[in-house]
Amino acid sequence: PSQRGLNEHSNGLLRRDGLPKTMDFRDTDETFIQSVASKRNHIPRKSLNYRTPLEVFLSCIDKDMLSSLI
């Protein structure tokens, strides 16, 4: 079955970053996975009104909650 366009686009970006469909994450360096996630979370998205996923996340939590996460 086909996926929505946004999902397909996001999956394509992950593939370009070196995460093939067949990748076993148990054998992958955590630093590499974190760097890919960080890169993805700092790209503005049209679906988020040209904000980054990180900006949207931070706008949804209050400062007290944020300080408890750090």
PDB file of N, CA, C and O in Angstrom, chain B, residues numbered from 101:
ATOM      1  N   PRO B 101       0.834  -1.207   0.000  1.00  0.00           N
ATOM      2  CA  PRO B 101       0.000   0.000   0.000  1.00  0.00           C
ATOM      3  C   PRO B 101       0.867   1.254   0.000  1.00  0.00           C
ATOM      4  O   PRO B 101       1.938   1.291   0.605  1.00  0.00           O
ATOM      5  N   SER B 102       0.393   2.247  -0.672  1.00  0.00           N
ATOM      6  CA  SER B 102       1.158   3.494  -0.723  1.00  0.00           C
ATOM      7  C   SER B 102       0.930   4.310   0.543  1.00  0.00           C
ATOM      8  O   SER B 102      -0.081   4.157   1.228  1.00  0.00           O
ATOM      9  N   GLN B 103       1.879   5.169   0.834  1.00  0.00           N
ATOM     10  CA  GLN B 103       1.792   6.039   2.002  1.00  0.00           C
ATOM     11  C   GLN B 103       1.443   7.442   1.553  1.00  0.00           C
ATOM     12  O   GLN B 103       1.506   7.763   0.367  1.00  0.00           O
ATOM     13  N   ARG B 104       1.077   8.266   2.505  1.00  0.00           N
ATOM     14  CA  ARG B 104       0.841   9.675   2.184  1.00  0.00           C
ATOM     15  C   ARG B 104       2.136  10.288   1.687  1.00  0.00           C
ATOM     16  O   ARG B 104       3.229   9.821   2.008  1.00  0.00           O
ATOM     17  N   GLY B 105       1.993  11.350   0.894  1.00  0.00           N
ATOM     18  CA  GLY B 105       3.155  12.003   0.301  1.00  0.00           C
ATOM     19  C   GLY B 105       4.169  12.475   1.317  1.00  0.00           C
ATOM     20  O   GLY B 105       5.372  12.330   1.098  1.00  0.00           O
ATOM     21  N   LEU B 106       3.706  13.044   2.438  1.00  0.00           N
ATOM     22  CA  LEU B 106       4.628  13.547   3.458  1.00  0.00           C
ATOM     23  C   LEU B 106       5.459  12.411   4.049  1.00  0.00           C
ATOM     24  O   LEU B 106       6.660  12.563   4.273  1.00  0.00           O
ATOM     25  N   ASN B 107       4.814  11.271   4.299  1.00  0.00           N
ATOM     26  CA  ASN B 107       5.549  10.116   4.833  1.00  0.00           C
ATOM     27  C   ASN B 107       6.584   9.621   3.838  1.00  0.00           C
ATOM     28  O   ASN B 107       7.722   9.330   4.206  1.00  0.00           O
ATOM     29  N   GLU B 108       6.182   9.527   2.572  1.00  0.00           N
ATOM     30  CA  GLU B 108       7.114   9.056   1.550  1.00  0.00           C
ATOM     31  C   GLU B 108       8.302   9.996   1.420  1.00  0.00           C
ATOM     32  O   GLU B 108       9.441   9.550   1.277  1.00  0.00           O
ATOM     33  N   HIS B 109       8.038  11.295   1.469  1.00  0.00           N
ATOM     34  CA  HIS B 109       9.122  12.278   1.373  1.00  0.00           C
ATOM     35  C   HIS B 109      10.075  12.138   2.565  1.00  0.00           C
ATOM     36  O   HIS B 109      11.294  12.133   2.394  1.00  0.00           O
ATOM     37  N   SER B 110       9.512  12.025   3.767  1.00  0.00           N
ATOM     38  CA  SER B 110      10.339  11.878   4.973  1.00  0.00           C
ATOM     39  C   SER B 110      11.174  10.604   4.912  1.00  0.00           C
ATOM     40  O   SER B 110      12.352  10.610   5.267  1.00  0.00           O
ATOM     41  N   ASN B 111      10.563   9.520   4.462  1.00  0.00           N
ATOM     42  CA  ASN B 111      11.309   8.265   4.341  1.00  0.00           C
ATOM     43  C   ASN B 111      12.433   8.397   3.324  1.00  0.00           C
ATOM     44  O   ASN B 111      13.523   7.865   3.529  1.00  0.00           O
ATOM     45  N   GLY B 112      12.173   9.103   2.232  1.00  0.00           N
ATOM     46  CA  GLY B 112      13.212   9.324   1.228  1.00  0.00           C
ATOM     47  C   GLY B 112      14.383  10.109   1.785  1.00  0.00           C
ATOM     48  O   GLY B 112      15.537   9.814   1.476  1.00  0.00           O
ATOM     49  N   LEU B 113      14.089  11.115   2.609  1.00  0.00           N
ATOM     50  CA  LEU B 113      15.157  11.898   3.228  1.00  0.00           C
ATOM     51  C   LEU B 113      16.000  11.027   4.153  1.00  0.00           C
ATOM     52  O   LEU B 113      17.222  11.165   4.198  1.00  0.00           O
ATOM     53  N   LEU B 114      15.353  10.138   4.886  1.00  0.00           N
ATOM     54  CA  LEU B 114      16.096   9.228   5.767  1.00  0.00           C
ATOM     55  C   LEU B 114      16.987   8.296   4.956  1.00  0.00           C
ATOM     56  O   LEU B 114      18.112   8.004   5.361  1.00  0.00           O
ATOM     57  N   ARG B 115      16.495   7.833   3.821  1.00  0.00           N
ATOM     58  CA  ARG B 115      17.300   6.956   2.963  1.00  0.00           C
ATOM     59  C   ARG B 115      18.532   7.703   2.453  1.00  0.00           C
ATOM     60  O   ARG B 115      19.620   7.131   2.380  1.00  0.00           O
ATOM     61  N   ARG B 116      18.361   8.984   2.098  1.00  0.00           N
ATOM     62  CA  ARG B 116      19.503   9.774   1.617  1.00  0.00           C
ATOM     63  C   ARG B 116      20.533   9.995   2.714  1.00  0.00           C
ATOM     64  O   ARG B 116      21.717  10.169   2.427  1.00  0.00           O
ATOM     65  N   ASP B 117      20.093   9.991   3.963  1.00  0.00           N
ATOM     66  CA  ASP B 117      21.012  10.179   5.088  1.00  0.00           C
ATOM     67  C   ASP B 117      21.718   8.886   5.488  1.00  0.00           C
ATOM     68  O   ASP B 117      22.491   8.870   6.446  1.00  0.00           O
ATOM     69  N   GLY B 118      21.459   7.820   4.768  1.00  0.00           N
ATOM     70  CA  GLY B 118      22.173   6.577   5.038  1.00  0.00           C
ATOM     71  C   GLY B 118      21.422   5.590   5.896  1.00  0.00           C
ATOM     72  O   GLY B 118      22.045   4.740   6.533  1.00  0.00           O
ATOM     73  N   LEU B 119      20.099   5.669   5.936  1.00  0.00           N
ATOM     74  CA  LEU B 119      19.297   4.726   6.708  1.00  0.00           C
ATOM     75  C   LEU B 119      18.441   3.882   5.760  1.00  0.00           C
ATOM     76  O   LEU B 119      17.275   4.207   5.540  1.00  0.00           O
ATOM     77  N   PRO B 120      18.993   2.811   5.198  1.00  0.00           N
ATOM     78  CA  PRO B 120      18.218   1.982   4.274  1.00  0.00           C
ATOM     79  C   PRO B 120      17.093   1.238   4.993  1.00  0.00           C
ATOM     80  O   PRO B 120      17.131   1.061   6.211  1.00  0.00           O
ATOM     81  N   LYS B 121      16.100   0.808   4.227  1.00  0.00           N
ATOM     82  CA  LYS B 121      14.962   0.086   4.805  1.00  0.00           C
ATOM     83  C   LYS B 121      15.403  -1.149   5.582  1.00  0.00           C
ATOM     84  O   LYS B 121      14.787  -1.513   6.583  1.00  0.00           O
ATOM     85  N   THR B 122      16.449  -1.777   5.127  1.00  0.00           N
ATOM     86  CA  THR B 122      16.880  -3.046   5.726  1.00  0.00           C
ATOM     87  C   THR B 122      17.841  -2.869   6.898  1.00  0.00           C
ATOM     88  O   THR B 122      18.370  -3.855   7.412  1.00  0.00           O
ATOM     89  N   MET B 123      18.073  -1.638   7.325  1.00  0.00           N
ATOM     90  CA  MET B 123      19.059  -1.381   8.378  1.00  0.00           C
ATOM     91  C   MET B 123      18.614  -1.975   9.718  1.00  0.00           C
ATOM     92  O   MET B 123      17.464  -1.814  10.126  1.00  0.00           O
ATOM     93  N   ASP B 124      19.524  -2.653  10.384  1.00  0.00           N
ATOM     94  CA  ASP B 124      19.279  -3.193  11.719  1.00  0.00           C
ATOM     95  C   ASP B 124      19.852  -2.200  12.726  1.00  0.00           C
ATOM     96  O   ASP B 124      21.070  -2.060  12.841  1.00  0.00           O
ATOM     97  N   PHE B 125      18.984  -1.520  13.447  1.00  0.00           N
ATOM     98  CA  PHE B 125      19.429  -0.474  14.365  1.00  0.00           C
ATOM     99  C   PHE B 125      20.198  -1.028  15.560  1.00  0.00           C
ATOM    100  O   PHE B 125      20.895  -0.280  16.246  1.00  0.00           O
ATOM    101  N   ARG B 126      20.081  -2.301  15.812  1.00  0.00           N
ATOM    102  CA  ARG B 126      20.856  -2.895  16.911  1.00  0.00           C
ATOM    103  C   ARG B 126      22.345  -2.881  16.611  1.00  0.00           C
ATOM    104  O   ARG B 126      23.173  -2.904  17.522  1.00  0.00           O
ATOM    105  N   ASP B 127      22.680  -2.843  15.319  1.00  0.00           N
ATOM    106  CA  ASP B 127      24.088  -2.854  14.908  1.00  0.00           C
ATOM    107  C   ASP B 127      24.588  -1.475  14.493  1.00  0.00           C
ATOM    108  O   ASP B 127      25.664  -1.357  13.907  1.00  0.00           O
ATOM    109  N   THR B 128      23.824  -0.441  14.789  1.00  0.00           N
ATOM    110  CA  THR B 128      24.156   0.911  14.330  1.00  0.00           C
ATOM    111  C   THR B 128      24.623   1.765  15.496  1.00  0.00           C
ATOM    112  O   THR B 128      24.063   1.701  16.590  1.00  0.00           O
ATOM    113  N   ASP B 129      25.643   2.556  15.256  1.00  0.00           N
ATOM    114  CA  ASP B 129      26.192   3.452  16.261  1.00  0.00           C
ATOM    115  C   ASP B 129      25.143   4.490  16.677  1.00  0.00           C
ATOM    116  O   ASP B 129      24.555   5.156  15.825  1.00  0.00           O
ATOM    117  N   GLU B 130      24.913   4.624  17.971  1.00  0.00           N
ATOM    118  CA  GLU B 130      23.903   5.555  18.480  1.00  0.00           C
ATOM    119  C   GLU B 130      24.210   6.999  18.093  1.00  0.00           C
ATOM    120  O   GLU B 130      23.294   7.785  17.852  1.00  0.00           O
ATOM    121  N   THR B 131      25.483   7.348  18.033  1.00  0.00           N
ATOM    122  CA  THR B 131      25.876   8.702  17.639  1.00  0.00           C
ATOM    123  C   THR B 131      25.406   9.012  16.224  1.00  0.00           C
ATOM    124  O   THR B 131      24.952  10.122  15.949  1.00  0.00           O
ATOM    125  N   PHE B 132      25.513   8.035  15.326  1.00  0.00           N
ATOM    126  CA  PHE B 132      25.060   8.219  13.949  1.00  0.00           C
ATOM    127  C   PHE B 132      23.549   8.441  13.908  1.00  0.00           C
ATOM    128  O   PHE B 132      23.073   9.340  13.215  1.00  0.00           O
ATOM    129  N   ILE B 133      22.803   7.635  14.639  1.00  0.00           N
ATOM    130  CA  ILE B 133      21.343   7.768  14.669  1.00  0.00           C
ATOM    131  C   ILE B 133      20.948   9.124  15.242  1.00  0.00           C
ATOM    132  O   ILE B 133      20.041   9.774  14.722  1.00  0.00           O
ATOM    133  N   GLN B 134      21.616   9.558  16.306  1.00  0.00           N
ATOM    134  CA  GLN B 134      21.315  10.859  16.902  1.00  0.00           C
ATOM    135  C   GLN B 134      21.627  11.999  15.944  1.00  0.00           C
ATOM    136  O   GLN B 134      20.896  12.989  15.909  1.00  0.00           O
ATOM    137  N   SER B 135      22.691  11.878  15.173  1.00  0.00           N
ATOM    138  CA  SER B 135      23.037  12.947  14.229  1.00  0.00           C
ATOM    139  C   SER B 135      21.999  13.046  13.113  1.00  0.00           C
ATOM    140  O   SER B 135      21.655  14.148  12.685  1.00  0.00           O
ATOM    141  N   VAL B 136      21.500  11.910  12.643  1.00  0.00           N
ATOM    142  CA  VAL B 136      20.455  11.926  11.612  1.00  0.00           C
ATOM    143  C   VAL B 136      19.169  12.520  12.186  1.00  0.00           C
ATOM    144  O   VAL B 136      18.522  13.336  11.528  1.00  0.00           O
ATOM    145  N   ALA B 137      18.794  12.127  13.392  1.00  0.00           N
ATOM    146  CA  ALA B 137      17.583  12.655  14.022  1.00  0.00           C
ATOM    147  C   ALA B 137      17.696  14.157  14.244  1.00  0.00           C
ATOM    148  O   ALA B 137      16.739  14.894  14.007  1.00  0.00           O
ATOM    149  N   SER B 138      18.843  14.608  14.690  1.00  0.00           N
ATOM    150  CA  SER B 138      19.049  16.037  14.915  1.00  0.00           C
ATOM    151  C   SER B 138      18.927  16.815  13.612  1.00  0.00           C
ATOM    152  O   SER B 138      18.301  17.874  13.564  1.00  0.00           O
ATOM    153  N   LYS B 139      19.529  16.281  12.562  1.00  0.00           N
ATOM    154  CA  LYS B 139      19.451  16.933  11.250  1.00  0.00           C
ATOM    155  C   LYS B 139      17.997  17.046  10.798  1.00  0.00           C
ATOM    156  O   LYS B 139      17.571  18.106  10.341  1.00  0.00           O
ATOM    157  N   ARG B 140      17.243  15.970  10.922  1.00  0.00           N
ATOM    158  CA  ARG B 140      15.828  15.958  10.518  1.00  0.00           C
ATOM    159  C   ARG B 140      14.997  16.923  11.361  1.00  0.00           C
ATOM    160  O   ARG B 140      14.098  17.579  10.835  1.00  0.00           O
ATOM    161  N   ASN B 141      15.282  17.020  12.658  1.00  0.00           N
ATOM    162  CA  ASN B 141      14.493  17.865  13.557  1.00  0.00           C
ATOM    163  C   ASN B 141      14.789  19.350  13.417  1.00  0.00           C
ATOM    164  O   ASN B 141      14.104  20.177  14.019  1.00  0.00           O
ATOM    165  N   HIS B 142      15.802  19.698  12.630  1.00  0.00           N
ATOM    166  CA  HIS B 142      16.146  21.108  12.437  1.00  0.00           C
ATOM    167  C   HIS B 142      15.819  21.612  11.036  1.00  0.00           C
ATOM    168  O   HIS B 142      16.271  22.686  10.639  1.00  0.00           O
ATOM    169  N   ILE B 143      15.039  20.844  10.292  1.00  0.00           N
ATOM    170  CA  ILE B 143      14.635  21.247   8.941  1.00  0.00           C
ATOM    171  C   ILE B 143      13.201  21.769   8.994  1.00  0.00           C
ATOM    172  O   ILE B 143      12.302  21.047   9.425  1.00  0.00           O
ATOM    173  N   PRO B 144      12.970  23.017   8.560  1.00  0.00           N
ATOM    174  CA  PRO B 144      11.598  23.553   8.544  1.00  0.00           C
ATOM    175  C   PRO B 144      10.698  22.714   7.632  1.00  0.00           C
ATOM    176  O   PRO B 144      11.124  22.248   6.575  1.00  0.00           O
ATOM    177  N   ARG B 145       9.452  22.531   8.061  1.00  0.00           N
ATOM    178  CA  ARG B 145       8.493  21.729   7.303  1.00  0.00           C
ATOM    179  C   ARG B 145       7.300  22.577   6.893  1.00  0.00           C
ATOM    180  O   ARG B 145       6.765  23.344   7.694  1.00  0.00           O
ATOM    181  N   LYS B 146       6.896  22.435   5.667  1.00  0.00           N
ATOM    182  CA  LYS B 146       5.709  23.135   5.179  1.00  0.00           C
ATOM    183  C   LYS B 146       4.496  22.755   6.026  1.00  0.00           C
ATOM    184  O   LYS B 146       3.671  23.608   6.351  1.00  0.00           O
ATOM    185  N   SER B 147       4.389  21.467   6.386  1.00  0.00           N
ATOM    186  CA  SER B 147       3.247  20.980   7.167  1.00  0.00           C
ATOM    187  C   SER B 147       3.212  21.564   8.576  1.00  0.00           C
ATOM    188  O   SER B 147       2.181  21.501   9.245  1.00  0.00           O
ATOM    189  N   LEU B 148       4.326  22.129   9.030  1.00  0.00           N
ATOM    190  CA  LEU B 148       4.393  22.759  10.359  1.00  0.00           C
ATOM    191  C   LEU B 148       4.448  24.278  10.228  1.00  0.00           C
ATOM    192  O   LEU B 148       4.944  24.974  11.115  1.00  0.00           O
ATOM    193  N   ASN B 149       3.932  24.779   9.112  1.00  0.00           N
ATOM    194  CA  ASN B 149       3.923  26.224   8.861  1.00  0.00           C
ATOM    195  C   ASN B 149       5.347  26.779   8.820  1.00  0.00           C
ATOM    196  O   ASN B 149       5.626  27.866   9.326  1.00  0.00           O
ATOM    197  N   TYR B 150       6.229  26.008   8.208  1.00  0.00           N
ATOM    198  CA  TYR B 150       7.644  26.366   8.007  1.00  0.00           C
ATOM    199  C   TYR B 150       8.411  26.534   9.319  1.00  0.00           C
ATOM    200  O   TYR B 150       9.382  27.287   9.395  1.00  0.00           O
ATOM    201  N   ARG B 151       7.960  25.822  10.342  1.00  0.00           N
ATOM    202  CA  ARG B 151       8.722  25.735  11.589  1.00  0.00           C
ATOM    203  C   ARG B 151       9.389  24.368  11.624  1.00  0.00           C
ATOM    204  O   ARG B 151       8.994  23.453  10.901  1.00  0.00           O
ATOM    205  N   THR B 152      10.396  24.240  12.464  1.00  0.00           N
ATOM    206  CA  THR B 152      11.063  22.945  12.597  1.00  0.00           C
ATOM    207  C   THR B 152      10.299  22.085  13.603  1.00  0.00           C
ATOM    208  O   THR B 152       9.593  22.622  14.457  1.00  0.00           O
ATOM    209  N   PRO B 153      10.430  20.759  13.517  1.00  0.00           N
ATOM    210  CA  PRO B 153       9.811  19.907  14.530  1.00  0.00           C
ATOM    211  C   PRO B 153      10.260  20.282  15.945  1.00  0.00           C
ATOM    212  O   PRO B 153       9.471  20.210  16.887  1.00  0.00           O
ATOM    213  N   LEU B 154      11.518  20.677  16.091  1.00  0.00           N
ATOM    214  CA  LEU B 154      12.012  21.080  17.408  1.00  0.00           C
ATOM    215  C   LEU B 154      11.287  22.324  17.909  1.00  0.00           C
ATOM    216  O   LEU B 154      10.920  22.396  19.082  1.00  0.00           O
ATOM    217  N   GLU B 155      11.078  23.303  17.034  1.00  0.00           N
ATOM    218  CA  GLU B 155      10.366  24.525  17.431  1.00  0.00           C
ATOM    219  C   GLU B 155       8.939  24.208  17.867  1.00  0.00           C
ATOM    220  O   GLU B 155       8.453  24.760  18.855  1.00  0.00           O
ATOM    221  N   VAL B 156       8.272  23.328  17.142  1.00  0.00           N
ATOM    222  CA  VAL B 156       6.900  22.958  17.489  1.00  0.00           C
ATOM    223  C   VAL B 156       6.877  22.236  18.831  1.00  0.00           C
ATOM    224  O   VAL B 156       6.021  22.514  19.671  1.00  0.00           O
ATOM    225  N   PHE B 157       7.804  21.321  19.033  1.00  0.00           N
ATOM    226  CA  PHE B 157       7.883  20.603  20.306  1.00  0.00           C
ATOM    227  C   PHE B 157       8.086  21.572  21.464  1.00  0.00           C
ATOM    228  O   PHE B 157       7.389  21.499  22.476  1.00  0.00           O
ATOM    229  N   LEU B 158       9.048  22.480  21.307  1.00  0.00           N
ATOM    230  CA  LEU B 158       9.343  23.417  22.390  1.00  0.00           C
ATOM    231  C   LEU B 158       8.182  24.365  22.660  1.00  0.00           C
ATOM    232  O   LEU B 158       8.011  24.818  23.792  1.00  0.00           O
ATOM    233  N   SER B 159       7.386  24.672  21.650  1.00  0.00           N
ATOM    234  CA  SER B 159       6.239  25.558  21.857  1.00  0.00           C
ATOM    235  C   SER B 159       5.108  24.851  22.602  1.00  0.00           C
ATOM    236  O   SER B 159       4.207  25.503  23.130  1.00  0.00           O
ATOM    237  N   CYS B 160       5.154  23.527  22.646  1.00  0.00           N
ATOM    238  CA  CYS B 160       4.092  22.754  23.295  1.00  0.00           C
ATOM    239  C   CYS B 160       4.371  22.438  24.760  1.00  0.00           C
ATOM    240  O   CYS B 160       3.474  21.989  25.474  1.00  0.00           O
ATOM    241  N   ILE B 161       5.584  22.663  25.210  1.00  0.00           N
ATOM    242  CA  ILE B 161       5.887  22.371  26.606  1.00  0.00           C
ATOM    243  C   ILE B 161       6.270  23.659  27.321  1.00  0.00           C
ATOM    244  O   ILE B 161       6.781  24.596  26.707  1.00  0.00           O
ATOM    245  N   ASP B 162       6.017  23.693  28.615  1.00  0.00           N
ATOM    246  CA  ASP B 162       6.364  24.904  29.368  1.00  0.00           C
ATOM    247  C   ASP B 162       7.796  24.815  29.887  1.00  0.00           C
ATOM    248  O   ASP B 162       8.420  23.755  29.836  1.00  0.00           O
ATOM    249  N   LYS B 163       8.301  25.921  30.377  1.00  0.00           N
ATOM    250  CA  LYS B 163       9.710  26.004  30.781  1.00  0.00           C
ATOM    251  C   LYS B 163      10.038  25.061  31.939  1.00  0.00           C
ATOM    252  O   LYS B 163      11.136  24.505  31.980  1.00  0.00           O
ATOM    253  N   ASP B 164       9.109  24.868  32.883  1.00  0.00           N
ATOM    254  CA  ASP B 164       9.362  23.953  33.994  1.00  0.00           C
ATOM    255  C   ASP B 164       9.521  22.521  33.493  1.00  0.00           C
ATOM    256  O   ASP B 164      10.404  21.790  33.942  1.00  0.00           O
ATOM    257  N   MET B 165       8.666  22.131  32.566  1.00  0.00           N
ATOM    258  CA  MET B 165       8.757  20.786  32.013  1.00  0.00           C
ATOM    259  C   MET B 165      10.062  20.626  31.237  1.00  0.00           C
ATOM    260  O   MET B 165      10.710  19.582  31.320  1.00  0.00           O
ATOM    261  N   LEU B 166      10.446  21.649  30.489  1.00  0.00           N
ATOM    262  CA  LEU B 166      11.680  21.592  29.715  1.00  0.00           C
ATOM    263  C   LEU B 166      12.892  21.439  30.630  1.00  0.00           C
ATOM    264  O   LEU B 166      13.786  20.644  30.342  1.00  0.00           O
ATOM    265  N   SER B 167      12.929  22.187  31.722  1.00  0.00           N
ATOM    266  CA  SER B 167      14.080  22.101  32.622  1.00  0.00           C
ATOM    267  C   SER B 167      14.172  20.722  33.274  1.00  0.00           C
ATOM    268  O   SER B 167      15.268  20.276  33.614  1.00  0.00           O
ATOM    269  N   SER B 168      13.048  20.046  33.454  1.00  0.00           N
ATOM    270  CA  SER B 168      13.097  18.703  34.034  1.00  0.00           C
ATOM    271  C   SER B 168      13.604  17.670  33.030  1.00  0.00           C
ATOM    272  O   SER B 168      14.036  16.588  33.427  1.00  0.00           O
ATOM    273  N   LEU B 169      13.557  17.991  31.729  1.00  0.00           N
ATOM    274  CA  LEU B 169      14.045  17.072  30.699  1.00  0.00           C
ATOM    275  C   LEU B 169      15.550  17.162  30.514  1.00  0.00           C
ATOM    276  O   LEU B 169      16.173  16.221  30.022  1.00  0.00           O
ATOM    277  N   ILE B 170      16.135  18.281  30.900  1.00  0.00           N
ATOM    278  CA  ILE B 170      17.562  18.518  30.657  1.00  0.00           C
ATOM    279  C   ILE B 170      18.404  17.932  31.762  1.00  0.00           C
ATOM    280  O   ILE B 170      19.631  18.036  31.725  1.00  0.00           O
TER     281      ILE B 170
END
